[in-house]
């Protein structure tokens, strides 16, 4: 068993090392070259040539031809310009595996007759020893081919097919030391070349990374500069080792060099100066990256721009399907601090993916070996021999559609219009750029510039269309329970109801004080009318006044039917009593708060027949060990979550919902009711939650940005009835909107949903009613950290916005152990309400009666003493009338004729006086009852019991 275990460990170690280090055969297996029209590849293992057409010059798009010279191991290729249609010519550098000689070959192939063997013209350029490193380049004029190898450098005339110059590399002076030179990277311009490699000194025990500047015609060293500050120990640089691999590229204008150093995980930018006779490096600038990256600088090439540099990273932390990536840096200038430069974009990215390329079973992700560029087109050579060609797309387009050419090993990213929310104003192989805030791009056509949005619309960063956010408002169902009013006694409420708390006219109309003033004004008007009728001459309407007095006396609650003025005051009392009865009715039906409104809620929303209290409770059982049924109903309520994606073009096929588990793989959750489509800027999808404490992950793939999110939670209602209680589980419908002004939703956002039980206990209003237990969940949805990646992108680089191939939303559900209990009970019930309202009415009548009694006992006597009373005026009038009658009788006695006898005259006089006295007494009594003094006093003749004397003869004239 131990032997088997050790064998397994050994196999595992070997496989690990195989993944880390590539063999020499694997590294030298596939070579590729790129021109404006063709891609040419050569496989040393399969002994084949592969041709791909990337233009419309020829009809055949691909062709595979066997290499008849199997003993040749190809080191490099360089395509020459086409001289004739359908004929492709390229130069190759190879080594004869048998003789160890270096062979330079010119290969010509007719693409129409693809099946025939190519024509090869060989020239042996070195035959002394094996060369581990050999590099081939052809000058832009295609006149000379240059070879830099471990032991020699040479120039080859392509017109005459002969070697023009060859030099050895073992006697190059660097500083004060002679040493051999091992090239690792090579590039050239019209008349000069730059070579990066190791200068071996002290008997090959130490080496230093150096940059050599060569003049091409004649071939000689112009300048040597040290790239690094320290020497490197050991002699591993003599043989080929990918850990010491280097790359070199000269920008189109020849002013800047980029040197990639895989061992040091950096790229050094060298700035050139001088002229044709003397060129030298003026400054080095290093671009270093994170230590967790491996193979940074495996390839470094300039695109068709002096300031745009593409760098291959062998192994990165990219979230794409490839473990390698190409970082493109723009605006590479001289005065940059060490490590300050960051990429502008990377390939692959969220728009340019390589998911359609078939991967080897031994590799989970694609690995890049080399990159090539020509006319701003980009070519990627994968480890498995596949080739990815990314053409330069015009402005408004992006090379993003992956297409396999003839089911061979060539994949092309074909241009398509920029996706929604992006634009591109320059040509190139990179992705489209996100639209700035307050602009949009629906994505239906090529976009060179994003369109402006309406100022009132929701158009954040990367908007695909204008959206009205009011259609996606947040809303909740649970609110804080109100506090019990300060005055919760019904008697106090009846009394305070007389005084208005809101001076608005619409509120004053509902106060009893207003209607009391109205009733009082009407009573004063009635009294004024009665007063005017009385003091006018007798009219036909006087009889109506007498009838009104009788009616008012019958309604006199204060004087118990004695005074008609008390009947007028009773009208005011009736008004107040009626209003109190109305208030009592509406106050009674204002319970409970969930199904009724407050009394005059427009003026005072706190006036209702409810008392409240609440507290946080633990779900403990009762004394009998049972729980409320509402707890079980809440725990069993199923949840459905709906997620609204706002201002995005994501589609239903891009959505993946999974339930994360503490152990095991995630479980897939089926989403339903999906309304996402390319024709709509917003949509939603739903899914059922397995439990109340689930942990859900939502993955949204695709090159689309999300402007806002709205998370909604739904649950069905239920009802259970008992003899003394009713348990009602309310429907759950809660939504919360999340967004950040002028930003997109982050690539990885975590939301936490805290679920709290809320139970409202409503006590019965009448004795035979049930107690209501209303239960509902109160979800509180929040996000952790920050909602947008704005700060992250500002610090680490905007290119990371296009790095991840999906937006991830993690939602964690937690259920709190405590619950909120809200208790509601009525301030007063029906029986007590009726009794106290009637008691208040009688108290009001007694108060008014007491006021009248106080008036009769205190105020009226004082008033009589201060001002002359009506009785005194009447008595004075009677005395004056009696005296006047006596004077008249004395003065007229002599003129009367004795027409009557004394007895008859006395009898008649007494009758007349008695009748006149009754009329005056009646008038005086009426004036006393009405409390009015007539304007003219009637003549009152005092009744005299003594008969007239016989001498008097009275002649009456009536």
Buried (B, 14 or more C-beta within 10 A) or exposed (E): EEEEEEEEEEEEEEEEEEEEEBEEEBBBBBBBBBBEBBBBBBBBEBBEBBBBBBEEBBEEBBBBBEBEBEEBBBBBBBBBEBEEEBBBBBBBBBBBEEEEBBBBBBBBBBBEEBEEEBEBEBBEBBEEEEBBBBBBBBBEEBBBBBBBBBBBBBBBEBEEEEBEBBBEBBEBEBEEEEBBBBBBBBBBBEEBBBBBBBBBBEEBEBBBBBBBBBBBBEBEBBBBBBBBEEBBEEBBBBEBBBEBBBBBBBBEEBEBBBBBBBBBBBBBBBBBEBEEEEBEBEEBBBBBBEEEBBBBBBBBBBBBBBBBBBBBBBBBEBBBBBBBBBBBBBEBEEEBEEEEBBBBBBBBBBBBBBEEBEBEEEBEEBBBBBBBBBEBBBBBBBBBBBBBBBBBBBBBBBBBEBEBBEEBBBBBBBBBBBBBBBBBEEBBBBBBBBBBBBBBBBBEEBBEEBBEBEEEBBBBBBBBBBBEBEEBEEEEBBEEBBEBBEBBEBBEBBEEBBEBEBEEEEBBEBBBBBBBBEBBEBBEEBBEEBEEBBEEEEEEEEEEBEEBBEEBBEBBBBBEBEBBBBBBBBBBBBBBBBBBEEBBEBBBBBBBBEEBEBBBEEBBEBBBBBBBEBEEEEBEEEEEEEEBBBBBBBEEBEBBBBBBBBBBBBBEEBBBBBBBEEEEEBEEBEBEEBEBEBEBBBBBBBBBBBEBEBBBBBBBBBBBBBBBBBBBBBBEEBEBEEEEBBBBBBEBBBBBBBBBEBBBBBBBBBBBBBBBBBBBBBBBBEEEEBEBBBBBBBBBBEBEEEBBBBEBBEEEBBBBBBBBBBBBBBBBBBBEEEBBBBBBBBBBBEEEBBEBBBEBBEEBBEEBBEEBEEEEEEEEEEEEEEEEEBEEBBEEBBEEBBEEBEEEBEEEBEEBEEEBEBEEBBBBBBEBBEEBBEEBBEBBEEBBEBEEEBEEBEBBBBBEEEBBEEEBBBEEEE
